[in-house]
Amino acid sequence: MYYAAWSDDIRGGIFSAASQDGLNFTKDSGPLLDLDRLLDCRMVSEPCVINLDDGRCRLYYEAEDQNATRRILSATSG
């Protein structure tokens, strides 16, 4: 599962958790995306993941840049 979360230290982040039964989840460590690019340096949230034809995944997410402009960005798995 991919989800957005906020804390005192992180202004939005995309995190993941795994479950064997869909009811009990174990959180993975740390955020999946660092707020380190100009387009998403202030905030990330609202993850949506799709499977690609080549077996990889694409994550779409909301992002906010240094000028407070929000947009939809994406990242692909390796």
PyMOL Python script that loads the backbone (N, CA, C, O; Angstrom):
from pymol import cmd

cmd.read_pdbstr("""\
ATOM      1  N   MET A   1       0.850  -1.158   0.000  1.00  0.00           N
ATOM      2  CA  MET A   1       0.000   0.000   0.000  1.00  0.00           C
ATOM      3  C   MET A   1       0.904   1.231   0.000  1.00  0.00           C
ATOM      4  O   MET A   1       1.938   1.260   0.668  1.00  0.00           O
ATOM      5  N   TYR A   2       0.498   2.237  -0.756  1.00  0.00           N
ATOM      6  CA  TYR A   2       1.187   3.522  -0.781  1.00  0.00           C
ATOM      7  C   TYR A   2       0.249   4.558  -0.179  1.00  0.00           C
ATOM      8  O   TYR A   2      -0.950   4.547  -0.458  1.00  0.00           O
ATOM      9  N   TYR A   3       0.783   5.448   0.641  1.00  0.00           N
ATOM     10  CA  TYR A   3      -0.062   6.431   1.307  1.00  0.00           C
ATOM     11  C   TYR A   3       0.733   7.705   1.562  1.00  0.00           C
ATOM     12  O   TYR A   3       1.964   7.693   1.586  1.00  0.00           O
ATOM     13  N   ALA A   4       0.008   8.802   1.753  1.00  0.00           N
ATOM     14  CA  ALA A   4       0.624  10.082   2.094  1.00  0.00           C
ATOM     15  C   ALA A   4       0.493  10.303   3.595  1.00  0.00           C
ATOM     16  O   ALA A   4      -0.511   9.937   4.205  1.00  0.00           O
ATOM     17  N   ALA A   5       1.516  10.905   4.178  1.00  0.00           N
ATOM     18  CA  ALA A   5       1.491  11.210   5.603  1.00  0.00           C
ATOM     19  C   ALA A   5       2.273  12.492   5.852  1.00  0.00           C
ATOM     20  O   ALA A   5       3.176  12.841   5.092  1.00  0.00           O
ATOM     21  N   TRP A   6       1.915  13.186   6.926  1.00  0.00           N
ATOM     22  CA  TRP A   6       2.563  14.423   7.323  1.00  0.00           C
ATOM     23  C   TRP A   6       3.082  14.252   8.743  1.00  0.00           C
ATOM     24  O   TRP A   6       2.523  13.492   9.534  1.00  0.00           O
ATOM     25  N   SER A   7       4.142  14.955   9.052  1.00  0.00           N
ATOM     26  CA  SER A   7       4.650  14.957  10.420  1.00  0.00           C
ATOM     27  C   SER A   7       5.240  16.331  10.702  1.00  0.00           C
ATOM     28  O   SER A   7       5.235  17.205   9.835  1.00  0.00           O
ATOM     29  N   ASP A   8       5.747  16.519  11.912  1.00  0.00           N
ATOM     30  CA  ASP A   8       6.403  17.775  12.246  1.00  0.00           C
ATOM     31  C   ASP A   8       7.666  17.987  11.416  1.00  0.00           C
ATOM     32  O   ASP A   8       8.061  19.124  11.155  1.00  0.00           O
ATOM     33  N   ASP A   9       8.295  16.887  11.002  1.00  0.00           N
ATOM     34  CA  ASP A   9       9.554  16.962  10.268  1.00  0.00           C
ATOM     35  C   ASP A   9       9.387  16.885   8.755  1.00  0.00           C
ATOM     36  O   ASP A   9      10.249  17.367   8.020  1.00  0.00           O
ATOM     37  N   ILE A  10       8.298  16.289   8.273  1.00  0.00           N
ATOM     38  CA  ILE A  10       8.109  16.066   6.836  1.00  0.00           C
ATOM     39  C   ILE A  10       6.825  16.734   6.387  1.00  0.00           C
ATOM     40  O   ILE A  10       5.753  16.428   6.909  1.00  0.00           O
ATOM     41  N   ARG A  11       6.917  17.646   5.423  1.00  0.00           N
ATOM     42  CA  ARG A  11       5.737  18.325   4.880  1.00  0.00           C
ATOM     43  C   ARG A  11       5.171  17.478   3.756  1.00  0.00           C
ATOM     44  O   ARG A  11       5.333  17.791   2.577  1.00  0.00           O
ATOM     45  N   GLY A  12       4.519  16.424   4.134  1.00  0.00           N
ATOM     46  CA  GLY A  12       3.978  15.485   3.165  1.00  0.00           C
ATOM     47  C   GLY A  12       5.046  14.524   2.720  1.00  0.00           C
ATOM     48  O   GLY A  12       6.203  14.904   2.539  1.00  0.00           O
ATOM     49  N   GLY A  13       4.674  13.324   2.550  1.00  0.00           N
ATOM     50  CA  GLY A  13       5.603  12.310   2.083  1.00  0.00           C
ATOM     51  C   GLY A  13       4.828  11.121   1.573  1.00  0.00           C
ATOM     52  O   GLY A  13       3.695  10.887   1.994  1.00  0.00           O
ATOM     53  N   ILE A  14       5.430  10.364   0.667  1.00  0.00           N
ATOM     54  CA  ILE A  14       4.834   9.138   0.159  1.00  0.00           C
ATOM     55  C   ILE A  14       5.528   7.981   0.858  1.00  0.00           C
ATOM     56  O   ILE A  14       6.750   7.841   0.791  1.00  0.00           O
ATOM     57  N   PHE A  15       4.749   7.167   1.519  1.00  0.00           N
ATOM     58  CA  PHE A  15       5.255   6.046   2.291  1.00  0.00           C
ATOM     59  C   PHE A  15       4.618   4.754   1.772  1.00  0.00           C
ATOM     60  O   PHE A  15       3.682   4.790   0.973  1.00  0.00           O
ATOM     61  N   SER A  16       5.135   3.618   2.235  1.00  0.00           N
ATOM     62  CA  SER A  16       4.563   2.330   1.835  1.00  0.00           C
ATOM     63  C   SER A  16       4.462   1.412   3.045  1.00  0.00           C
ATOM     64  O   SER A  16       5.170   1.571   4.040  1.00  0.00           O
ATOM     65  N   ALA A  17       3.564   0.454   2.926  1.00  0.00           N
ATOM     66  CA  ALA A  17       3.376  -0.572   3.955  1.00  0.00           C
ATOM     67  C   ALA A  17       2.958  -1.859   3.247  1.00  0.00           C
ATOM     68  O   ALA A  17       2.365  -1.821   2.169  1.00  0.00           O
ATOM     69  N   ALA A  18       3.271  -2.987   3.859  1.00  0.00           N
ATOM     70  CA  ALA A  18       2.948  -4.297   3.276  1.00  0.00           C
ATOM     71  C   ALA A  18       2.013  -5.066   4.196  1.00  0.00           C
ATOM     72  O   ALA A  18       2.031  -4.897   5.415  1.00  0.00           O
ATOM     73  N   SER A  19       1.194  -5.918   3.581  1.00  0.00           N
ATOM     74  CA  SER A  19       0.246  -6.733   4.341  1.00  0.00           C
ATOM     75  C   SER A  19       0.057  -8.068   3.645  1.00  0.00           C
ATOM     76  O   SER A  19       0.009  -8.139   2.417  1.00  0.00           O
ATOM     77  N   GLN A  20      -0.048  -9.121   4.435  1.00  0.00           N
ATOM     78  CA  GLN A  20      -0.347 -10.444   3.900  1.00  0.00           C
ATOM     79  C   GLN A  20      -1.849 -10.672   3.771  1.00  0.00           C
ATOM     80  O   GLN A  20      -2.295 -11.442   2.921  1.00  0.00           O
ATOM     81  N   ASP A  21      -2.636  -9.992   4.628  1.00  0.00           N
ATOM     82  CA  ASP A  21      -4.081 -10.252   4.661  1.00  0.00           C
ATOM     83  C   ASP A  21      -4.939  -9.037   4.307  1.00  0.00           C
ATOM     84  O   ASP A  21      -6.165  -9.144   4.278  1.00  0.00           O
ATOM     85  N   GLY A  22      -4.331  -7.904   4.042  1.00  0.00           N
ATOM     86  CA  GLY A  22      -5.075  -6.695   3.715  1.00  0.00           C
ATOM     87  C   GLY A  22      -5.684  -6.001   4.921  1.00  0.00           C
ATOM     88  O   GLY A  22      -6.386  -5.001   4.770  1.00  0.00           O
ATOM     89  N   LEU A  23      -5.425  -6.515   6.111  1.00  0.00           N
ATOM     90  CA  LEU A  23      -5.955  -5.931   7.343  1.00  0.00           C
ATOM     91  C   LEU A  23      -4.862  -5.448   8.282  1.00  0.00           C
ATOM     92  O   LEU A  23      -5.006  -4.406   8.922  1.00  0.00           O
ATOM     93  N   ASN A  24      -3.783  -6.190   8.366  1.00  0.00           N
ATOM     94  CA  ASN A  24      -2.666  -5.871   9.249  1.00  0.00           C
ATOM     95  C   ASN A  24      -1.473  -5.478   8.390  1.00  0.00           C
ATOM     96  O   ASN A  24      -1.035  -6.244   7.532  1.00  0.00           O
ATOM     97  N   PHE A  25      -0.943  -4.257   8.630  1.00  0.00           N
ATOM     98  CA  PHE A  25       0.121  -3.720   7.795  1.00  0.00           C
ATOM     99  C   PHE A  25       1.387  -3.492   8.604  1.00  0.00           C
ATOM    100  O   PHE A  25       1.333  -3.186   9.795  1.00  0.00           O
ATOM    101  N   THR A  26       2.515  -3.644   7.948  1.00  0.00           N
ATOM    102  CA  THR A  26       3.818  -3.306   8.502  1.00  0.00           C
ATOM    103  C   THR A  26       4.388  -2.174   7.670  1.00  0.00           C
ATOM    104  O   THR A  26       4.576  -2.318   6.462  1.00  0.00           O
ATOM    105  N   LYS A  27       4.666  -1.043   8.315  1.00  0.00           N
ATOM    106  CA  LYS A  27       5.188   0.118   7.603  1.00  0.00           C
ATOM    107  C   LYS A  27       6.628  -0.138   7.161  1.00  0.00           C
ATOM    108  O   LYS A  27       7.431  -0.680   7.920  1.00  0.00           O
ATOM    109  N   ASP A  28       6.944   0.254   5.932  1.00  0.00           N
ATOM    110  CA  ASP A  28       8.317   0.237   5.457  1.00  0.00           C
ATOM    111  C   ASP A  28       9.013   1.470   6.024  1.00  0.00           C
ATOM    112  O   ASP A  28       8.353   2.436   6.405  1.00  0.00           O
ATOM    113  N   SER A  29      10.332   1.442   6.080  1.00  0.00           N
ATOM    114  CA  SER A  29      11.056   2.560   6.701  1.00  0.00           C
ATOM    115  C   SER A  29      11.193   3.733   5.743  1.00  0.00           C
ATOM    116  O   SER A  29      11.439   3.556   4.550  1.00  0.00           O
ATOM    117  N   GLY A  30      11.030   4.929   6.284  1.00  0.00           N
ATOM    118  CA  GLY A  30      11.264   6.168   5.562  1.00  0.00           C
ATOM    119  C   GLY A  30      10.336   6.435   4.398  1.00  0.00           C
ATOM    120  O   GLY A  30       9.603   5.549   3.959  1.00  0.00           O
ATOM    121  N   PRO A  31      10.369   7.666   3.897  1.00  0.00           N
ATOM    122  CA  PRO A  31       9.554   8.016   2.728  1.00  0.00           C
ATOM    123  C   PRO A  31      10.142   7.428   1.446  1.00  0.00           C
ATOM    124  O   PRO A  31      11.348   7.197   1.357  1.00  0.00           O
ATOM    125  N   LEU A  32       9.284   7.191   0.458  1.00  0.00           N
ATOM    126  CA  LEU A  32       9.742   6.694  -0.840  1.00  0.00           C
ATOM    127  C   LEU A  32      10.349   7.802  -1.686  1.00  0.00           C
ATOM    128  O   LEU A  32      11.230   7.555  -2.508  1.00  0.00           O
ATOM    129  N   LEU A  33       9.876   9.017  -1.481  1.00  0.00           N
ATOM    130  CA  LEU A  33      10.375  10.166  -2.241  1.00  0.00           C
ATOM    131  C   LEU A  33      10.975  11.188  -1.290  1.00  0.00           C
ATOM    132  O   LEU A  33      10.363  11.540  -0.282  1.00  0.00           O
ATOM    133  N   ASP A  34      12.156  11.659  -1.605  1.00  0.00           N
ATOM    134  CA  ASP A  34      12.752  12.742  -0.848  1.00  0.00           C
ATOM    135  C   ASP A  34      12.312  14.063  -1.460  1.00  0.00           C
ATOM    136  O   ASP A  34      12.141  14.159  -2.675  1.00  0.00           O
ATOM    137  N   LEU A  35      12.131  15.067  -0.637  1.00  0.00           N
ATOM    138  CA  LEU A  35      11.744  16.392  -1.116  1.00  0.00           C
ATOM    139  C   LEU A  35      13.015  17.140  -1.522  1.00  0.00           C
ATOM    140  O   LEU A  35      13.445  18.078  -0.849  1.00  0.00           O
ATOM    141  N   ASP A  36      13.605  16.706  -2.636  1.00  0.00           N
ATOM    142  CA  ASP A  36      14.917  17.239  -2.994  1.00  0.00           C
ATOM    143  C   ASP A  36      15.010  17.796  -4.411  1.00  0.00           C
ATOM    144  O   ASP A  36      16.098  18.177  -4.845  1.00  0.00           O
ATOM    145  N   ARG A  37      13.902  17.852  -5.139  1.00  0.00           N
ATOM    146  CA  ARG A  37      13.940  18.402  -6.488  1.00  0.00           C
ATOM    147  C   ARG A  37      13.192  19.732  -6.501  1.00  0.00           C
ATOM    148  O   ARG A  37      12.348  19.974  -5.639  1.00  0.00           O
ATOM    149  N   LEU A  38      13.490  20.588  -7.464  1.00  0.00           N
ATOM    150  CA  LEU A  38      12.833  21.895  -7.520  1.00  0.00           C
ATOM    151  C   LEU A  38      11.318  21.790  -7.646  1.00  0.00           C
ATOM    152  O   LEU A  38      10.595  22.626  -7.103  1.00  0.00           O
ATOM    153  N   LEU A  39      10.825  20.770  -8.359  1.00  0.00           N
ATOM    154  CA  LEU A  39       9.378  20.653  -8.580  1.00  0.00           C
ATOM    155  C   LEU A  39       8.625  20.077  -7.385  1.00  0.00           C
ATOM    156  O   LEU A  39       7.407  20.237  -7.300  1.00  0.00           O
ATOM    157  N   ASP A  40       9.309  19.420  -6.471  1.00  0.00           N
ATOM    158  CA  ASP A  40       8.613  18.825  -5.323  1.00  0.00           C
ATOM    159  C   ASP A  40       9.347  19.073  -4.007  1.00  0.00           C
ATOM    160  O   ASP A  40       9.298  18.238  -3.104  1.00  0.00           O
ATOM    161  N   CYS A  41      10.021  20.205  -3.894  1.00  0.00           N
ATOM    162  CA  CYS A  41      10.852  20.462  -2.723  1.00  0.00           C
ATOM    163  C   CYS A  41      10.071  20.876  -1.478  1.00  0.00           C
ATOM    164  O   CYS A  41      10.626  20.858  -0.380  1.00  0.00           O
ATOM    165  N   ARG A  42       8.790  21.252  -1.622  1.00  0.00           N
ATOM    166  CA  ARG A  42       8.022  21.700  -0.454  1.00  0.00           C
ATOM    167  C   ARG A  42       7.035  20.668   0.058  1.00  0.00           C
ATOM    168  O   ARG A  42       6.776  20.610   1.260  1.00  0.00           O
ATOM    169  N   MET A  43       6.463  19.831  -0.850  1.00  0.00           N
ATOM    170  CA  MET A  43       5.425  18.906  -0.411  1.00  0.00           C
ATOM    171  C   MET A  43       5.180  17.849  -1.472  1.00  0.00           C
ATOM    172  O   MET A  43       5.242  18.135  -2.667  1.00  0.00           O
ATOM    173  N   VAL A  44       4.901  16.622  -1.035  1.00  0.00           N
ATOM    174  CA  VAL A  44       4.386  15.567  -1.907  1.00  0.00           C
ATOM    175  C   VAL A  44       3.247  14.863  -1.178  1.00  0.00           C
ATOM    176  O   VAL A  44       3.277  14.718   0.044  1.00  0.00           O
ATOM    177  N   SER A  45       2.231  14.421  -1.944  1.00  0.00           N
ATOM    178  CA  SER A  45       1.086  13.726  -1.348  1.00  0.00           C
ATOM    179  C   SER A  45       0.272  13.050  -2.445  1.00  0.00           C
ATOM    180  O   SER A  45       0.634  13.106  -3.620  1.00  0.00           O
ATOM    181  N   GLU A  46      -0.810  12.422  -2.064  1.00  0.00           N
ATOM    182  CA  GLU A  46      -1.812  11.828  -2.965  1.00  0.00           C
ATOM    183  C   GLU A  46      -1.244  10.808  -3.950  1.00  0.00           C
ATOM    184  O   GLU A  46      -1.378  10.996  -5.159  1.00  0.00           O
ATOM    185  N   PRO A  47      -0.613   9.736  -3.470  1.00  0.00           N
ATOM    186  CA  PRO A  47      -0.025   8.764  -4.391  1.00  0.00           C
ATOM    187  C   PRO A  47      -1.074   7.923  -5.116  1.00  0.00           C
ATOM    188  O   PRO A  47      -2.129   7.607  -4.567  1.00  0.00           O
ATOM    189  N   CYS A  48      -0.763   7.573  -6.344  1.00  0.00           N
ATOM    190  CA  CYS A  48      -1.576   6.652  -7.147  1.00  0.00           C
ATOM    191  C   CYS A  48      -0.605   5.837  -7.988  1.00  0.00           C
ATOM    192  O   CYS A  48       0.212   6.409  -8.709  1.00  0.00           O
ATOM    193  N   VAL A  49      -0.679   4.515  -7.910  1.00  0.00           N
ATOM    194  CA  VAL A  49       0.265   3.641  -8.598  1.00  0.00           C
ATOM    195  C   VAL A  49      -0.463   2.817  -9.655  1.00  0.00           C
ATOM    196  O   VAL A  49      -1.541   2.276  -9.409  1.00  0.00           O
ATOM    197  N   ILE A  50       0.151   2.732 -10.840  1.00  0.00           N
ATOM    198  CA  ILE A  50      -0.375   1.870 -11.899  1.00  0.00           C
ATOM    199  C   ILE A  50       0.727   0.922 -12.361  1.00  0.00           C
ATOM    200  O   ILE A  50       1.911   1.241 -12.250  1.00  0.00           O
ATOM    201  N   ASN A  51       0.342  -0.236 -12.874  1.00  0.00           N
ATOM    202  CA  ASN A  51       1.289  -1.186 -13.453  1.00  0.00           C
ATOM    203  C   ASN A  51       1.505  -0.847 -14.917  1.00  0.00           C
ATOM    204  O   ASN A  51       0.551  -0.556 -15.638  1.00  0.00           O
ATOM    205  N   LEU A  52       2.756  -0.883 -15.358  1.00  0.00           N
ATOM    206  CA  LEU A  52       3.098  -0.643 -16.748  1.00  0.00           C
ATOM    207  C   LEU A  52       3.219  -1.974 -17.490  1.00  0.00           C
ATOM    208  O   LEU A  52       3.417  -3.015 -16.863  1.00  0.00           O
ATOM    209  N   ASP A  53       3.103  -1.948 -18.801  1.00  0.00           N
ATOM    210  CA  ASP A  53       3.162  -3.164 -19.608  1.00  0.00           C
ATOM    211  C   ASP A  53       4.495  -3.901 -19.486  1.00  0.00           C
ATOM    212  O   ASP A  53       4.540  -5.117 -19.672  1.00  0.00           O
ATOM    213  N   ASP A  54       5.578  -3.188 -19.177  1.00  0.00           N
ATOM    214  CA  ASP A  54       6.900  -3.820 -19.093  1.00  0.00           C
ATOM    215  C   ASP A  54       7.207  -4.381 -17.701  1.00  0.00           C
ATOM    216  O   ASP A  54       8.337  -4.798 -17.446  1.00  0.00           O
ATOM    217  N   GLY A  55       6.208  -4.396 -16.787  1.00  0.00           N
ATOM    218  CA  GLY A  55       6.396  -4.972 -15.455  1.00  0.00           C
ATOM    219  C   GLY A  55       6.777  -3.960 -14.384  1.00  0.00           C
ATOM    220  O   GLY A  55       6.748  -4.279 -13.195  1.00  0.00           O
ATOM    221  N   ARG A  56       7.130  -2.760 -14.783  1.00  0.00           N
ATOM    222  CA  ARG A  56       7.440  -1.721 -13.810  1.00  0.00           C
ATOM    223  C   ARG A  56       6.155  -1.065 -13.335  1.00  0.00           C
ATOM    224  O   ARG A  56       5.071  -1.369 -13.833  1.00  0.00           O
ATOM    225  N   CYS A  57       6.281  -0.168 -12.372  1.00  0.00           N
ATOM    226  CA  CYS A  57       5.140   0.606 -11.868  1.00  0.00           C
ATOM    227  C   CYS A  57       5.417   2.090 -12.062  1.00  0.00           C
ATOM    228  O   CYS A  57       6.569   2.523 -12.081  1.00  0.00           O
ATOM    229  N   ARG A  58       4.339   2.865 -12.205  1.00  0.00           N
ATOM    230  CA  ARG A  58       4.451   4.323 -12.255  1.00  0.00           C
ATOM    231  C   ARG A  58       3.648   4.894 -11.099  1.00  0.00           C
ATOM    232  O   ARG A  58       2.481   4.554 -10.908  1.00  0.00           O
ATOM    233  N   LEU A  59       4.292   5.770 -10.328  1.00  0.00           N
ATOM    234  CA  LEU A  59       3.675   6.457  -9.208  1.00  0.00           C
ATOM    235  C   LEU A  59       3.365   7.884  -9.643  1.00  0.00           C
ATOM    236  O   LEU A  59       4.272   8.625 -10.021  1.00  0.00           O
ATOM    237  N   TYR A  60       2.097   8.276  -9.595  1.00  0.00           N
ATOM    238  CA  TYR A  60       1.686   9.663  -9.800  1.00  0.00           C
ATOM    239  C   TYR A  60       1.473  10.282  -8.430  1.00  0.00           C
ATOM    240  O   TYR A  60       0.985   9.615  -7.517  1.00  0.00           O
ATOM    241  N   TYR A  61       1.833  11.551  -8.276  1.00  0.00           N
ATOM    242  CA  TYR A  61       1.666  12.199  -6.976  1.00  0.00           C
ATOM    243  C   TYR A  61       1.531  13.707  -7.137  1.00  0.00           C
ATOM    244  O   TYR A  61       1.989  14.288  -8.121  1.00  0.00           O
ATOM    245  N   GLU A  62       0.893  14.328  -6.149  1.00  0.00           N
ATOM    246  CA  GLU A  62       0.800  15.781  -6.095  1.00  0.00           C
ATOM    247  C   GLU A  62       2.098  16.328  -5.512  1.00  0.00           C
ATOM    248  O   GLU A  62       2.668  15.741  -4.592  1.00  0.00           O
ATOM    249  N   ALA A  63       2.559  17.444  -6.047  1.00  0.00           N
ATOM    250  CA  ALA A  63       3.804  18.043  -5.559  1.00  0.00           C
ATOM    251  C   ALA A  63       3.668  19.553  -5.499  1.00  0.00           C
ATOM    252  O   ALA A  63       2.871  20.151  -6.222  1.00  0.00           O
ATOM    253  N   GLU A  64       4.456  20.157  -4.628  1.00  0.00           N
ATOM    254  CA  GLU A  64       4.488  21.615  -4.519  1.00  0.00           C
ATOM    255  C   GLU A  64       5.938  22.076  -4.605  1.00  0.00           C
ATOM    256  O   GLU A  64       6.806  21.546  -3.912  1.00  0.00           O
ATOM    257  N   ASP A  65       6.197  23.073  -5.464  1.00  0.00           N
ATOM    258  CA  ASP A  65       7.563  23.562  -5.644  1.00  0.00           C
ATOM    259  C   ASP A  65       7.873  24.728  -4.714  1.00  0.00           C
ATOM    260  O   ASP A  65       7.062  25.092  -3.862  1.00  0.00           O
ATOM    261  N   GLN A  66       9.055  25.306  -4.888  1.00  0.00           N
ATOM    262  CA  GLN A  66       9.514  26.379  -4.005  1.00  0.00           C
ATOM    263  C   GLN A  66       8.666  27.639  -4.110  1.00  0.00           C
ATOM    264  O   GLN A  66       8.707  28.482  -3.214  1.00  0.00           O
ATOM    265  N   ASN A  67       7.888  27.787  -5.203  1.00  0.00           N
ATOM    266  CA  ASN A  67       7.012  28.953  -5.380  1.00  0.00           C
ATOM    267  C   ASN A  67       5.567  28.666  -4.991  1.00  0.00           C
ATOM    268  O   ASN A  67       4.677  29.465  -5.279  1.00  0.00           O
ATOM    269  N   ALA A  68       5.329  27.535  -4.340  1.00  0.00           N
ATOM    270  CA  ALA A  68       4.001  27.101  -3.907  1.00  0.00           C
ATOM    271  C   ALA A  68       3.087  26.749  -5.075  1.00  0.00           C
ATOM    272  O   ALA A  68       1.866  26.771  -4.927  1.00  0.00           O
ATOM    273  N   THR A  69       3.661  26.424  -6.240  1.00  0.00           N
ATOM    274  CA  THR A  69       2.883  25.947  -7.382  1.00  0.00           C
ATOM    275  C   THR A  69       2.720  24.442  -7.231  1.00  0.00           C
ATOM    276  O   THR A  69       3.693  23.722  -7.008  1.00  0.00           O
ATOM    277  N   ARG A  70       1.491  23.977  -7.354  1.00  0.00           N
ATOM    278  CA  ARG A  70       1.221  22.540  -7.228  1.00  0.00           C
ATOM    279  C   ARG A  70       0.982  21.936  -8.599  1.00  0.00           C
ATOM    280  O   ARG A  70       0.439  22.582  -9.495  1.00  0.00           O
ATOM    281  N   ARG A  71       1.397  20.693  -8.747  1.00  0.00           N
ATOM    282  CA  ARG A  71       1.258  19.972 -10.021  1.00  0.00           C
ATOM    283  C   ARG A  71       1.248  18.474  -9.753  1.00  0.00           C
ATOM    284  O   ARG A  71       1.517  18.029  -8.637  1.00  0.00           O
ATOM    285  N   ILE A  72       0.938  17.710 -10.780  1.00  0.00           N
ATOM    286  CA  ILE A  72       1.018  16.254 -10.709  1.00  0.00           C
ATOM    287  C   ILE A  72       2.334  15.823 -11.351  1.00  0.00           C
ATOM    288  O   ILE A  72       2.630  16.204 -12.483  1.00  0.00           O
ATOM    289  N   LEU A  73       3.115  15.035 -10.630  1.00  0.00           N
ATOM    290  CA  LEU A  73       4.370  14.481 -11.137  1.00  0.00           C
ATOM    291  C   LEU A  73       4.282  12.972 -11.138  1.00  0.00           C
ATOM    292  O   LEU A  73       3.312  12.402 -10.639  1.00  0.00           O
ATOM    293  N   SER A  74       5.295  12.317 -11.699  1.00  0.00           N
ATOM    294  CA  SER A  74       5.324  10.857 -11.665  1.00  0.00           C
ATOM    295  C   SER A  74       6.747  10.352 -11.568  1.00  0.00           C
ATOM    296  O   SER A  74       7.701  11.051 -11.907  1.00  0.00           O
ATOM    297  N   ALA A  75       6.869   9.130 -11.101  1.00  0.00           N
ATOM    298  CA  ALA A  75       8.145   8.439 -10.995  1.00  0.00           C
ATOM    299  C   ALA A  75       7.907   6.981 -11.355  1.00  0.00           C
ATOM    300  O   ALA A  75       6.825   6.448 -11.109  1.00  0.00           O
ATOM    301  N   THR A  76       8.910   6.334 -11.936  1.00  0.00           N
ATOM    302  CA  THR A  76       8.771   4.911 -12.284  1.00  0.00           C
ATOM    303  C   THR A  76       9.726   4.071 -11.453  1.00  0.00           C
ATOM    304  O   THR A  76      10.771   4.541 -11.002  1.00  0.00           O
ATOM    305  N   SER A  77       9.337   2.815 -11.262  1.00  0.00           N
ATOM    306  CA  SER A  77      10.195   1.875 -10.552  1.00  0.00           C
ATOM    307  C   SER A  77      11.322   1.432 -11.482  1.00  0.00           C
ATOM    308  O   SER A  77      11.235   1.556 -12.704  1.00  0.00           O
ATOM    309  N   GLY A  78      12.371   0.918 -10.868  1.00  0.00           N
ATOM    310  CA  GLY A  78      13.545   0.482 -11.637  1.00  0.00           C
ATOM    311  C   GLY A  78      13.345  -0.777 -12.301  1.00  0.00           C
ATOM    312  O   GLY A  78      14.246  -1.265 -12.984  1.00  0.00           O
TER     313      GLY A  78
END
""", "prot")
cmd.dss("prot")
cmd.show_as("cartoon", "prot")
cmd.util.cbc("prot")
cmd.orient("prot")
